[in-house]
Amino acid sequence: MAYFLVVLTQREPNALDLADSMVVADESLWVRAAGDDRLVQLCDESDRVLVSIEEAQRVEVEGEVERLLGDRVTAGLAIPYWWMEAWVPDDAPDGPAVAHRFAAELISRLGGAVWPPAPPEPPEPT
């Protein structure tokens, strides 16, 4: 099953914030634009997508994110803030950790929160 996370930032991310956060997530990955440049993908050396990151959207309506994700996610954030979604495909077992490293770095630069707060535990080997 694909993995999904939301990054909320207090300030609008710019291209440098995104690029630097992607490097911190994993400097061996390369970046490509997709979806009419509204989507950025982090790919490995075999061109496999590990994480797709959607362009940030400004949130101006009080309570909208809380309705979707709960009150704790937005604690300490003031309207307006920015919502970004990241998806990890099924065939990228390292993707959730990469996505969370990206989110953590972006939040350290811009303030904010991530939902869910941690990547899932990897499955036990069989």
Secondary structure, 3 states (H helix, E strand, C coil): CCEEEEEEECCCCCHHHHHHHHHHHCCCCEEEEECCCCEEEEECCCCCEEEEEECCEEECCCCHHHHHHCHHHHCCCCCCEEEEEEEECCCCCCHHHHHHHHHHHHHHHHCEEEECCCCCCCCCCC
